[in-house]
Amino acid sequence: MLKISLRLSFIFLSVSSGLILPFSSILAESGTYDWPQWLGSNRDAIWREDGILDSFPIDGPDLRWRTPLGSGYSGPSVSDGRVFVMDRLASKSNPALAKLLHDGQPPRNINFVRKLLPGKERLVCLNEADGKILWHHEWDCPYTTVAAYAIGPRATPTIDGDRVYTLGAEGNLFAIQTKNGKVIWSHDFKKKHDLKIPEWGTASHPLVHGDILICIVGGSGSTCVAYDKRTGRELWRALSASQPGYCPPVVRRISGFDQLLIWHSDALESLNPKTGDVYWSVPIKPTYAMAIGQPVVEGNRIYVMGYNRISGCVEVSKEGTAAKLLWKGSTRRGIPGVHNTAFIQNGLVYACGPGGRYGCIRLSDGESLWSTFAPTEGNRRATWANVFTVRNGNRFFLANDYGELIIANLSATGYKELSRAKLIEPTHQVAGRTLVWSHPAFANRSVYLRNDREIRCYSLAKPND
């Protein structure tokens, strides 16, 4: 029954949240629940599994297993007894002596200095029960992105039945068999679409919608490209933008039909996911093309946030073929988060904003109801501080960039922390801080999280459950 339920969940992956809930519930009732892609089965950051602990033991949750891993930002995906994650195996050359990729003098700002860094990328498949590596597929992949952040792949693997789709930081897309690691088909975005790799690499998690695989690529007329998920044949391409950005594609049912939401460097746009035809476009331009957090939807309203202090709410018409900017964020309105995806519940938006200030606003007008540094630094700002938000039942799991996992209640009245545990060491040096920026996966009553040295799995099951 579980395998049948899993297949059904994949078939209905791209339908609305209301329609997918019955299949998610079946999975939860059977005692396990997969996390097959970015933000879970429906890309909505909801962990629908039951039997989860209410607070952490004094010594923290039980460590099920740990396995050495290379570096990277790629989060884990979990499906059918296997865990998939990407990493990078850098060469032993000295990065300080690497070739600069600039004509003339390089930028003074280290956040824009690009170098040629030899190395390999990998997709690693582990046994969910004990963390043993079952197979891996690796490919030669010299990095040309900004050196300070060139630690590994960004995108989380997307699992669809017996296939897993991966996208590396230099635009290498693979469709791979989950059982043995055999490549079914692949594309190199640089060769196929003449893509100039963005400063911080290709980062948008591939999306399966029915029989197609949707990817953010870049270039003239190919900001978004759809492929036959079985063969890799191109089905359609759409949109032109100055840069593709780093935001994943997502399909949501708005005004009665499926809309593919694409937020790139210039605008938030809605497409017909079957054809690539544009329904509507609203100009929203994040600084340095840093559209990162996924657009989140409630009803006919869409919330986006990005760098630098960019946020806003887009309202879609009843017909679904037009949209307008309902309100634009400012220093007092909205939450301009950068690396995390906001969460909407009952008209309230929860997210981590600049400096690690976690807050709550009203979706209708962007008014701030409260904010706190408690999930990050406690009582002060921190450069590039970040928190990922996942709901489980009537409470939330918050993962900060110090490797801590927090259980909290979030409401219009404020933030109430219930429990906190340190699960993994931060390893990535950014702006004088050591952090981890990989989104955890939640499945099988467990949490799976990685840094640049290992991947760990902890049990989050209730005692004696």
MORAWO-V428511 format. One record per residue. OMEGA is omega as a letter, one per 40 degrees, with the letter a starting at -180 (999 if undefined). Layout:
omega
OMEGA
OMEGA
This chain:
omega
a
a
i
a
i
i
i
a
i
i
a
a
a
i
a
a
a
a
a
a
a
a
i
a
i
i
a
a
a
i
i
a
a
i
a
a
i
i
i
a
a
a
a
i
i
i
a
a
i
i
a
a
a
i
a
i
a
a
a
a
a
i
i
i
i
a
i
a
i
a
i
i
a
i
i
i
a
i
i
i
i
i
a
i
i
i
i
i
a
i
a
i
a
a
a
a
a
a
i
a
a
i
a
a
i
i
i
a
a
a
i
a
a
i
i
a
a
i
i
i
a
i
a
i
a
i
a
a
a
i
i
i
a
i
i
i
a
i
i
a
i
a
i
a
i
a
a
a
a
a
a
a
a
a
i
i
i
a
i
a
a
i
i
a
a
i
i
a
i
i
i
a
a
i
a
i
a
a
a
i
i
i
i
i
a
i
i
a
a
a
a
a
i
a
i
a
i
a
a
i
i
a
a
a
a
a
i
i
a
a
a
i
a
a
i
a
a
a
a
i
a
i
i
a
i
i
i
a
a
a
a
i
i
a
i
i
a
i
i
i
i
i
a
a
a
a
i
i
i
i
i
i
a
a
i
i
a
i
i
a
i
i
a
a
a
a
i
a
i
a
i
a
a
a
a
i
a
i
a
a
i
a
i
a
i
i
i
i
a
i
a
a
a
i
i
a
i
a
i
i
a
i
i
i
a
a
e
a
i
i
i
i
i
i
a
a
i
i
i
a
i
i
i
i
a
i
i
a
i
i
a
a
i
i
a
i
a
a
a
i
a
i
i
i
i
i
i
i
i
a
i
a
a
i
i
i
a
a
a
i
i
i
a
a
i
a
i
i
i
i
a
i
a
a
a
a
i
a
a
i
i
a
i
i
a
i
i
a
i
i
i
a
a
i
a
i
i
i
i
a
i
i
i
i
a
i
a
i
i
i
i
a
i
a
i
a
a
a
a
i
i
a
a
a
i
a
a
a
i
i
i
i
i
a
i
a
a
a
i
i
a
a
i
a
a
i
a
a
a
i
a
a
a
i
a
i
i
i
i
i
i
i
i
a
999
